[in-house]
Each structure stands twice: as C-alpha cells, then as structure tokens.
C-alpha cells in the first residue's frame, strides 16, 4: 500500500506542472504490497472531453456519471497490456475522479507474479495533436524508469527486464525475440541454398 501511495505521489509531481495541458498525460502501472496491480491514468479534463466527444459524439453524455462511464469504456478499449507475449490482462473496477486534473484508477486482473516482458499500448489520447504520455511501471525489486508513448511509437512500447529494471526492446531485438525458430529456419535454408549452388557449379 505504501508503494502505491508513493507511486501516486510521484505521478502527481511529474504531472502537476502540466495538469492543464491537453496534450500531456501520465500512466502508472504499479504493484501493491499485497501483490495486486493497479493502473492509474491522469490527464486534463479537456483531453478526456475531447477524446470522448470524438469517439462517442458531442451529445453522448448528459451527466457527470454518464461521462465517467464513457471515460472508463474509452480507456478499456484503448489500453492493452500483454505479458510475456501471451498473457493479456484485464482492466476492471475503474474509478474516475473528475477535475481539471482527471484521475482514473483500474484494478489490473491477470498479472502474473513474475514476468520478463511487457508490451504496453495506450492510444486513448491519439487524436490530440502532439500528445505525450509518460509511462512508469513500479514492480517490487526493480528500479524505476520512465518511458514516453506518443505518435512516433504509435503509443506502444515493448519492455523487458534487464539488470533489475525495465528496458525498451529495440525493433531488431524484438524481431529476434519474437521468433528465434524463424531465424534458425532461414539460416538452415541459406546453408541448403549454398550447397546446391556449389553442387550446380561443379
């Protein structure tokens, strides 16, 4: 619980300077003391209003409660968390705190106790020009790093645990990691082609 509170405080410090900017948001994925995970998203109310009206229409809500329901739905549809390439978690029990700085917290269901890779996507604010979202993952025993999701990386990032911290996987490394058997097959095929080539020349 203490770690979660600290993560919220850290997120607040990082975000407070830009709380009224529609193109700035922050996302914190944090492991709690009891082993459960939560996901916190913060952005300006203006940013949420813009995205909700863009996705559902300007007359999609008439009350704050209806707006909150649409915010939760919008985030669930645009946030994806895949663990070790085959485990997709679920965001549930979303709670919205409206304000100039709007805060949403989800309980994350399905996170394994240990994992080495995480692919994270948050395209919730993709329609906002020059949008930038800071991503922080807090896991017990690992150092903390901050990453940025934006239009340049299609609001997605793949991370792996290296040296007791999350590090971004480069495109080349991601290809190698995704299918090592494919490279083995290509290498084998290359050897066969070379053998045939030299045999034909003889």
N, C-alpha and C positions, 0 to 999 in steps of 0.2 A: 504493500500500500504506500509506503514511504517513497519507493522508487517511482511509482505512478504519479504521486504528488509532485516530486521533483521534476518529472518529465513535463507535467503541465506547466510548472513554473518556468522551465526552460523554454518551452514553446511560447509562453506569454512574453518572455523577454525578447525572443527572436522576432516575434510578430508585432509587438506593441508599437514599434516605430513606424510600421506601415499598415496600421489597423484600418485606415480609411481608404487605402488604395485597392481598387477593384482587381488589379492585375497581380496582387500578391496574396498567397495563401500558404498555409503550413499543414503538414500531416505528420503525426507522431504515432508509430506503431510500438506499443510498449507492453512488456511482460510484467505482470504484477507479482507481488510477493507470493501469492497462492498458486502461481503457475498459469493463471488465466491471462489472456491478452485483451487489450483494448486498442481501438483505433480512434484517434481524435483528429478532426479536421477543423481548421479555423480559416475564415476569410471574412471580408467585409459583407455586410448585409446587401450592399449594392451588387456585389458579384453574384450572390445567390439569387437575388431578384432577377438579374439579367439572364442567368442560365435557366432558371425555372420558367420564365416567360418565353424564352427562346425554345425550350423543349416542349412545354405544355400549352403555351398560349397566354396572352395577357389576361384573359378572363378565367384562367384555370382555378383560381382560388378567390374566396371572398372573406375568409377569416384567417387569423394567425395560425390556428390549428390546421387548417387545410394547407396552408403554405408549408408548415413544418412537415406534414405528411409527404408533400411533394419533394421537399429537400431530401428526406430520408430515401425516398424512392429513386431520386436522381443520383444520389451518391452510390447506392447499391448497384445501380445499372452501369456506373462508370468507373467503379473501383474494382480491380481484380488483384488477388493475391494468390500466387501459385508457389507451393513449397516443394523443393527437390523435384521439380518438373512434372509431378503427377498428383500432388495434393492441393486441391483448391478449397480454400476456407470460405466460411460464410459470415457475413456481417449481419448481426441481429440486435434487437433491443436498442434501436437508435434513439438517442435523446438529444433534442435541439434546444439550445439556449439562444434566443434571439437578442440582437443588439447591434449597434454599429459594428462591433466585432462579434460575429456569429460563430458559435461553437457547437459542434456535433460530436457525440461520443457513441461508438458502437462497441458491443461485446463481440470479440472475434472467436468464432466457433470452428474447431477442427485443426488448430495449430498443434503440431507435434511437439513433444518435449525437446527433442534435439533435431536440428536440420542444418544443412550445409549451404543450401542455395535458396534464394527467394527472387521471384520475378514479380515486380510491383508496377501496377498501372493505375493512374488516377487522371482521367480525362474529363473530370467534372467541370473544369473551367476552360476547356479548349476553345470556346467561342470568344473568349475575351482576348483582345489584342495584347501581345507581348506578355502573356500570363506566365508567372513563375511560381512554382510550388516547392517549398523546402520539405524534404523528407528526412525524418530521423527515426531510426529503429533502435529501441532500447531493449537489449536482451542480457540476462544475467551472465556475468563473466566475460562480456565482450566490451571493447572500447566503443565509444560513440563517435560516429561520423555523420556528416550532413551531406545530402545529395539534392540535386535540383531536377525537377521534372518540368519540361517546357515543350514548346513546339518543335524544337530541334531534335529531341529524342522521342517525339510522339508521346510524351507524357508517360513513358515507360522506362524501367531500368531493371537490369538483372544484377543481382549481388551474390557474392559467395563469401564464406568465412575464410579469411586468410590472416595469419598472425594475430589471432584473437580479436578480429574486428571485421566488419563487413566492408568489402571492397567491390568496386564495379567490375563486372566481367566485360572485357573488350569484345568487339564483334568477332575477331579471329578466335579468341578463346572460347566464346560461346558456340561457334560452329564446331570446333574440335570436341567440346564437351557434349554437345547435343547428340552426336552420332560417331563415336570412335570406330564402330564397326564399318561405317561407310568409308572412312579413310583407309582402313585395312583392306577393304574390298577393292578400292581404287588402286591401292598400291599393288595388290596381287594382280589385278588386271594389267597394270603397267608392265609388270615383270613378264607376264604371258605375251603381251604385245612385242616386247623387246626380243624374247626368244623366237617368236615367229618371224620377226623382221630379219634377225641374223640367219635363221634357217633358210628363208627365201633367198637371201643374198648368196648363200652357198650354192 
